Amino acid sequence: MRGFWKKSTVVIILEAFINTGKTEYVCRAIRLDDTVELYRVELSDCQGYAKDEKISLISFRKDAL
């Protein structure tokens, strides 16, 4: 599975429960950022964004898991 992420484009589609539309990100990298308080899922190298810009999708508080 690790090689799949390196060679393939990661497509993330987020649909909000309130909004009937969708937000689509086409990116080449996905990362799990592990901070003291949070696990944060970030995308980078996305179409329409600067190559080094990170898009934070979702965060999980460690004390709530």
C-alpha positions in Angstrom: 0.0 0.0 0.0 2.9 2.4 0.7 4.0 2.4 -2.9 0.5 3.1 -4.1 0.5 6.5 -2.3 3.9 7.5 -3.7 2.9 6.8 -7.4 -0.7 7.7 -7.5 -2.8 10.8 -7.3 -4.7 11.0 -4.1 -8.3 12.2 -4.7 -10.2 13.3 -1.7 -13.9 14.2 -1.9 -15.5 15.8 1.1 -19.2 16.1 1.4 -20.8 18.1 4.1 -24.1 17.0 5.7 -25.5 20.5 5.5 -24.1 21.5 2.1 -25.4 19.5 -0.9 -22.3 20.4 -2.9 -18.9 18.9 -2.6 -15.3 20.0 -2.3 -12.8 18.0 -4.4 -9.0 18.1 -3.9 -6.7 16.5 -6.3 -3.4 16.1 -4.6 -0.1 14.1 -4.8 0.6 13.8 -1.1 -1.3 13.0 2.1 0.2 13.2 5.6 -0.7 12.4 9.2 0.7 15.2 11.4 1.2 14.0 15.0 1.2 16.9 17.4 1.2 16.9 21.2 -2.6 17.3 21.3 -3.9 16.3 17.8 -3.6 13.9 14.9 -4.2 16.1 11.8 -4.7 14.8 8.3 -3.1 17.2 5.7 -2.9 17.2 1.9 -0.2 18.9 -0.1 0.9 19.4 -3.7 -2.7 19.9 -4.7 -4.0 21.2 -8.1 -4.8 24.9 -7.8 -2.7 25.5 -4.7 1.0 26.3 -4.1 3.1 23.1 -4.2 4.2 23.6 -0.5 0.7 24.7 0.8 -0.8 22.2 3.2 -4.6 21.8 3.4 -5.8 20.5 6.8 -8.8 18.3 6.3 -9.6 17.0 9.7 -8.1 16.8 13.2 -8.7 14.3 16.0 -8.0 15.3 19.6 -5.9 12.6 21.2 -7.6 12.9 24.6 -11.0 12.2 22.9 -9.9 9.0 21.2 
